[in-house]
Amino acid sequence: MKKIVSNVAGRVVACCVEEGAQIGPGDEAFKVESMKMEIPVESEAAGRIAKVLVAVGDEVEEGQELALLD
């Protein structure tokens, strides 16, 4: 199963996708605040969002799975 993972450690400040939505490579899926900067997290693959694993306000680590794709 394909995944969207955080490229930085920080706090999720925006979720731009919802379960069931289609996403493509390069599409912004989340924004993570790290060191007072908002960093976009983009999908590396095309697919349908099967499950969103985090919510706005959650603290995440670099490499942590944020969503699963079908």
The first five atom37 places (N, CA, C, CB, O) and aatype in JSON, in Angstrom:
{
  "aatype": [12, 11, 11, 9, 19, 15, 2, 19, 0, 7, 1, 19, 19, 0, 4, 4, 19, 6, 6, 7, 0, 5, 9, 7, 14, 7, 3, 6, 0, 13, 11, 19, 6, 15, 12, 11, 12, 6, 9, 14, 19, 6, 15, 6, 0, 0, 7, 1, 9, 0, 11, 19, 10, 19, 0, 19, 7, 3, 6, 19, 6, 6, 7, 5, 6, 10, 0, 10, 10, 3],
  "atom_mask": [
    [1, 1, 1, 1, 1],
    [1, 1, 1, 1, 1],
    [1, 1, 1, 1, 1],
    [1, 1, 1, 1, 1],
    [1, 1, 1, 1, 1],
    [1, 1, 1, 1, 1],
    [1, 1, 1, 1, 1],
    [1, 1, 1, 1, 1],
    [1, 1, 1, 1, 1],
    [1, 1, 1, 0, 1],
    [1, 1, 1, 1, 1],
    [1, 1, 1, 1, 1],
    [1, 1, 1, 1, 1],
    [1, 1, 1, 1, 1],
    [1, 1, 1, 1, 1],
    [1, 1, 1, 1, 1],
    [1, 1, 1, 1, 1],
    [1, 1, 1, 1, 1],
    [1, 1, 1, 1, 1],
    [1, 1, 1, 0, 1],
    [1, 1, 1, 1, 1],
    [1, 1, 1, 1, 1],
    [1, 1, 1, 1, 1],
    [1, 1, 1, 0, 1],
    [1, 1, 1, 1, 1],
    [1, 1, 1, 0, 1],
    [1, 1, 1, 1, 1],
    [1, 1, 1, 1, 1],
    [1, 1, 1, 1, 1],
    [1, 1, 1, 1, 1],
    [1, 1, 1, 1, 1],
    [1, 1, 1, 1, 1],
    [1, 1, 1, 1, 1],
    [1, 1, 1, 1, 1],
    [1, 1, 1, 1, 1],
    [1, 1, 1, 1, 1],
    [1, 1, 1, 1, 1],
    [1, 1, 1, 1, 1],
    [1, 1, 1, 1, 1],
    [1, 1, 1, 1, 1],
    [1, 1, 1, 1, 1],
    [1, 1, 1, 1, 1],
    [1, 1, 1, 1, 1],
    [1, 1, 1, 1, 1],
    [1, 1, 1, 1, 1],
    [1, 1, 1, 1, 1],
    [1, 1, 1, 0, 1],
    [1, 1, 1, 1, 1],
    [1, 1, 1, 1, 1],
    [1, 1, 1, 1, 1],
    [1, 1, 1, 1, 1],
    [1, 1, 1, 1, 1],
    [1, 1, 1, 1, 1],
    [1, 1, 1, 1, 1],
    [1, 1, 1, 1, 1],
    [1, 1, 1, 1, 1],
    [1, 1, 1, 0, 1],
    [1, 1, 1, 1, 1],
    [1, 1, 1, 1, 1],
    [1, 1, 1, 1, 1],
    [1, 1, 1, 1, 1],
    [1, 1, 1, 1, 1],
    [1, 1, 1, 0, 1],
    [1, 1, 1, 1, 1],
    [1, 1, 1, 1, 1],
    [1, 1, 1, 1, 1],
    [1, 1, 1, 1, 1],
    [1, 1, 1, 1, 1],
    [1, 1, 1, 1, 1],
    [1, 1, 1, 1, 1]
  ],
  "atom_positions": [
    [[0.85, -1.18, 0.0], [0.0, 0.0, 0.0], [0.89, 1.25, 0.0], [-0.96, 0.0, 1.23], [1.88, 1.31, 0.73]],
    [[0.54, 2.23, -0.81], [1.3, 3.48, -0.89], [0.95, 4.35, 0.31], [1.0, 4.23, -2.21], [-0.13, 4.24, 0.88]],
    [[1.89, 5.23, 0.69], [1.71, 6.07, 1.87], [2.14, 7.5, 1.58], [2.51, 5.5, 3.05], [2.93, 7.75, 0.67]],
    [[1.61, 8.42, 2.36], [2.12, 9.79, 2.4], [2.81, 9.92, 3.75], [0.97, 10.88, 2.21], [2.21, 9.66, 4.79]],
    [[4.08, 10.32, 3.72], [4.86, 10.43, 4.97], [5.35, 11.86, 5.16], [6.06, 9.44, 4.95], [5.56, 12.59, 4.19]],
    [[5.53, 12.23, 6.41], [6.03, 13.56, 6.74], [7.51, 13.65, 6.42], [5.77, 13.89, 8.23], [8.28, 12.74, 6.73]],
    [[7.91, 14.75, 5.8], [9.32, 14.95, 5.48], [10.05, 15.72, 6.58], [9.46, 15.68, 4.15], [11.26, 15.92, 6.5]],
    [[9.32, 16.15, 7.63], [9.91, 16.86, 8.77], [9.16, 16.48, 10.04], [9.87, 18.4, 8.54], [8.04, 15.99, 10.0]],
    [[9.81, 16.73, 11.18], [9.13, 16.59, 12.46], [8.47, 17.93, 12.78], [10.12, 16.17, 13.6], [9.03, 18.99, 12.51]],
    [[7.27, 17.88, 13.35], [6.57, 19.12, 13.69], [5.12, 18.84, 14.05], [0.0, 0.0, 0.0], [4.77, 17.75, 14.48]],
    [[4.28, 19.88, 13.85], [2.86, 19.79, 14.19], [2.03, 19.96, 12.92], [2.47, 20.85, 15.25], [2.27, 20.88, 12.14]],
    [[1.05, 19.08, 12.73], [0.16, 19.18, 11.57], [-0.72, 20.42, 11.75], [-0.72, 17.87, 11.41], [-1.45, 20.53, 12.73]],
    [[-0.65, 21.35, 10.78], [-1.46, 22.57, 10.86], [-2.57, 22.6, 9.82], [-0.58, 23.79, 10.7], [-3.48, 23.43, 9.92]],
    [[-2.51, 21.71, 8.82], [-3.57, 21.64, 7.81], [-3.6, 20.26, 7.18], [-3.37, 22.73, 6.73], [-2.56, 19.66, 6.91]],
    [[-4.81, 19.78, 6.96], [-5.04, 18.54, 6.23], [-5.82, 18.93, 4.98], [-5.82, 17.47, 7.11], [-6.97, 19.38, 5.08]],
    [[-5.21, 18.75, 3.82], [-5.8, 19.2, 2.56], [-6.52, 18.07, 1.82], [-4.72, 19.78, 1.66], [-6.99, 18.27, 0.7]],
    [[-6.62, 16.89, 2.44], [-7.26, 15.74, 1.8], [-8.28, 15.12, 2.75], [-6.21, 14.69, 1.38], [-8.26, 15.35, 3.96]],
    [[-9.17, 14.34, 2.17], [-10.12, 13.57, 2.98], [-10.22, 12.17, 2.41], [-11.52, 14.26, 3.03], [-9.91, 11.95, 1.24]],
    [[-10.64, 11.24, 3.23], [-10.74, 9.86, 2.79], [-11.67, 9.76, 1.59], [-11.23, 8.95, 3.94], [-12.74, 10.35, 1.56]],
    [[-11.23, 8.99, 0.59], [-12.0, 8.79, -0.63], [-11.59, 9.72, -1.77], [0.0, 0.0, 0.0], [-11.96, 9.48, -2.92]],
    [[-10.84, 10.77, -1.47], [-10.42, 11.73, -2.49], [-9.27, 11.16, -3.32], [-10.0, 13.06, -1.85], [-8.46, 10.38, -2.83]],
    [[-9.23, 11.56, -4.58], [-8.13, 11.19, -5.47], [-6.99, 12.19, -5.29], [-8.59, 11.14, -6.96], [-7.23, 13.38, -5.07]],
    [[-5.76, 11.7, -5.37], [-4.59, 12.55, -5.24], [-3.55, 12.1, -6.26], [-4.02, 12.51, -3.79], [-3.48, 10.92, -6.61]],
    [[-2.75, 13.03, -6.71], [-1.71, 12.7, -7.68], [-0.33, 13.09, -7.18], [0.0, 0.0, 0.0], [-0.22, 13.78, -6.16]],
    [[0.7, 12.67, -7.87], [2.06, 13.03, -7.48], [2.23, 14.55, -7.45], [3.1, 12.39, -8.44], [1.83, 15.24, -8.39]],
    [[2.81, 15.06, -6.38], [3.02, 16.5, -6.26], [1.86, 17.26, -5.65], [0.0, 0.0, 0.0], [2.0, 18.45, -5.36]],
    [[0.72, 16.61, -5.46], [-0.42, 17.28, -4.83], [-0.16, 17.46, -3.34], [-1.73, 16.48, -5.06], [0.32, 16.54, -2.68]],
    [[-0.47, 18.64, -2.83], [-0.29, 18.92, -1.4], [-1.35, 18.19, -0.59], [-0.34, 20.44, -1.12], [-2.55, 18.3, -0.87]],
    [[-0.91, 17.44, 0.41], [-1.83, 16.67, 1.23], [-1.94, 17.23, 2.65], [-1.39, 15.22, 1.29], [-3.02, 17.22, 3.24]],
    [[-0.82, 17.72, 3.2], [-0.79, 18.24, 4.57], [0.16, 19.43, 4.62], [-0.35, 17.14, 5.58], [0.96, 19.63, 3.71]],
    [[0.05, 20.21, 5.7], [1.05, 21.22, 6.03], [1.5, 20.91, 7.45], [0.49, 22.69, 5.9], [0.69, 20.7, 8.35]],
    [[2.83, 20.89, 7.63], [3.41, 20.63, 8.94], [4.23, 21.85, 9.34], [4.3, 19.33, 8.91], [5.06, 22.34, 8.58]],
    [[3.98, 22.35, 10.55], [4.75, 23.48, 11.07], [5.98, 22.95, 11.79], [3.89, 24.37, 12.01], [5.88, 22.13, 12.71]],
    [[7.14, 23.44, 11.36], [8.4, 23.05, 11.98], [9.28, 24.29, 12.04], [9.1, 21.88, 11.18], [9.5, 24.95, 11.03]],
    [[9.77, 24.6, 13.22], [10.63, 25.77, 13.42], [9.96, 27.05, 12.9], [11.99, 25.57, 12.72], [10.6, 27.87, 12.24]],
    [[8.66, 27.19, 13.2], [7.85, 28.37, 12.84], [7.67, 28.55, 11.34], [8.48, 29.61, 13.41], [7.33, 29.64, 10.88]],
    [[7.89, 27.49, 10.57], [7.65, 27.53, 9.12], [6.63, 26.46, 8.77], [8.97, 27.32, 8.31], [6.64, 25.38, 9.36]],
    [[5.74, 26.75, 7.82], [4.78, 25.75, 7.34], [5.37, 25.06, 6.13], [3.41, 26.4, 7.0], [5.64, 25.7, 5.11]],
    [[5.56, 23.76, 6.24], [6.16, 22.98, 5.17], [5.09, 22.1, 4.54], [7.34, 22.11, 5.7], [4.45, 21.31, 5.24]],
    [[4.87, 22.21, 3.23], [3.89, 21.35, 2.58], [4.4, 19.91, 2.49], [3.56, 21.87, 1.18], [5.58, 19.67, 2.25]],
    [[3.48, 18.97, 2.68], [3.79, 17.55, 2.51], [3.0, 17.11, 1.28], [3.42, 16.68, 3.8], [1.77, 17.15, 1.28]],
    [[3.71, 16.7, 0.25], [3.08, 16.32, -1.02], [3.06, 14.81, -1.19], [3.82, 16.97, -2.19], [3.9, 14.09, -0.64]],
    [[2.09, 14.35, -1.96], [2.02, 12.93, -2.29], [3.09, 12.62, -3.33], [0.6, 12.56, -2.82], [3.34, 13.41, -4.24]],
    [[3.71, 11.47, -3.19], [4.7, 11.03, -4.18], [4.08, 10.09, -5.21], [5.88, 10.35, -3.49], [4.71, 9.74, -6.2]],
    [[2.83, 9.67, -4.96], [2.17, 8.7, -5.85], [0.73, 9.12, -6.11], [2.22, 7.27, -5.25], [0.17, 9.94, -5.38]],
    [[0.16, 8.54, -7.14], [-1.26, 8.77, -7.43], [-2.08, 7.68, -6.75], [-1.53, 8.77, -8.97], [-1.62, 6.56, -6.57]],
    [[-3.28, 8.03, -6.37], [-4.18, 7.05, -5.76], [-5.36, 7.71, -5.08], [0.0, 0.0, 0.0], [-5.59, 8.91, -5.21]],
    [[-6.09, 6.89, -4.34], [-7.24, 7.35, -3.57], [-6.86, 7.3, -2.1], [-8.52, 6.49, -3.87], [-6.26, 6.32, -1.65]],
    [[-7.21, 8.34, -1.34], [-6.91, 8.36, 0.09], [-7.78, 7.29, 0.77], [-7.18, 9.78, 0.7], [-9.0, 7.41, 0.83]],
    [[-7.13, 6.25, 1.27], [-7.84, 5.16, 1.95], [-8.06, 5.49, 3.42], [-7.07, 3.84, 1.81], [-9.12, 5.2, 3.98]],
    [[-7.05, 6.11, 4.05], [-7.16, 6.42, 5.48], [-6.23, 7.57, 5.83], [-6.83, 5.17, 6.36], [-5.05, 7.56, 5.48]],
    [[-6.79, 8.57, 6.52], [-5.99, 9.67, 7.07], [-5.62, 9.25, 8.49], [-6.77, 11.06, 7.04], [-6.5, 8.94, 9.29]],
    [[-4.33, 9.25, 8.8], [-3.84, 8.72, 10.07], [-3.58, 9.77, 11.14], [-2.59, 7.95, 9.83], [-3.33, 9.43, 12.29]],
    [[-3.62, 11.06, 10.78], [-3.35, 12.13, 11.73], [-4.43, 13.2, 11.63], [-1.95, 12.74, 11.48], [-5.18, 13.26, 10.65]],
    [[-4.48, 14.05, 12.65], [-5.43, 15.17, 12.66], [-4.66, 16.47, 12.86], [-6.5, 14.98, 13.78], [-3.52, 16.46, 13.3]],
    [[-5.3, 17.58, 12.52], [-4.7, 18.89, 12.75], [-4.39, 19.01, 14.24], [-5.65, 20.04, 12.27], [-5.23, 18.71, 15.09]],
    [[-3.19, 19.46, 14.54], [-2.74, 19.6, 15.92], [-1.85, 18.47, 16.4], [0.0, 0.0, 0.0], [-1.18, 18.61, 17.42]],
    [[-1.85, 17.35, 15.68], [-1.01, 16.21, 16.07], [0.47, 16.53, 15.84], [-1.41, 14.94, 15.28], [0.85, 17.17, 14.85]],
    [[1.3, 16.07, 16.77], [2.75, 16.15, 16.59], [3.18, 14.92, 15.79], [3.5, 16.21, 17.98], [2.75, 13.81, 16.07]],
    [[4.05, 15.14, 14.79], [4.52, 14.04, 13.95], [6.04, 14.05, 13.89], [3.92, 14.14, 12.52], [6.68, 15.07, 14.11]],
    [[6.59, 12.89, 13.6], [8.04, 12.72, 13.44], [8.38, 12.65, 11.95], [8.53, 11.45, 14.17], [7.53, 12.33, 11.13]],
    [[9.62, 12.95, 11.62], [10.08, 12.79, 10.24], [9.93, 11.32, 9.84], [11.56, 13.26, 10.08], [10.36, 10.43, 10.58]],
    [[9.33, 11.07, 8.68], [9.13, 9.71, 8.2], [7.84, 9.06, 8.68], [0.0, 0.0, 0.0], [7.54, 7.93, 8.28]],
    [[7.08, 9.74, 9.53], [5.83, 9.17, 10.04], [4.77, 9.14, 8.96], [5.32, 9.97, 11.25], [4.64, 10.09, 8.18]],
    [[4.0, 8.05, 8.9], [2.92, 7.92, 7.93], [1.77, 8.87, 8.31], [2.41, 6.45, 7.87], [1.33, 8.9, 9.46]],
    [[1.3, 9.64, 7.34], [0.21, 10.58, 7.56], [-1.09, 10.09, 6.94], [0.56, 11.95, 6.99], [-2.18, 10.36, 7.45]],
    [[-0.98, 9.36, 5.82], [-2.16, 8.83, 5.14], [-1.75, 7.61, 4.32], [-2.82, 9.9, 4.23], [-0.6, 7.46, 3.93]],
    [[-2.74, 6.75, 4.07], [-2.55, 5.56, 3.23], [-3.33, 5.74, 1.94], [-2.99, 4.26, 3.98], [-4.43, 6.28, 1.95]],
    [[-2.75, 5.27, 0.83], [-3.4, 5.35, -0.48], [-3.74, 3.96, -0.98], [-2.5, 6.07, -1.5], [-3.03, 2.99, -0.7]],
    [[-4.85, 3.87, -1.72], [-5.21, 2.63, -2.43], [-4.52, 2.64, -3.78], [-6.76, 2.48, -2.59], [-4.67, 1.7, -4.56]]
  ]
}
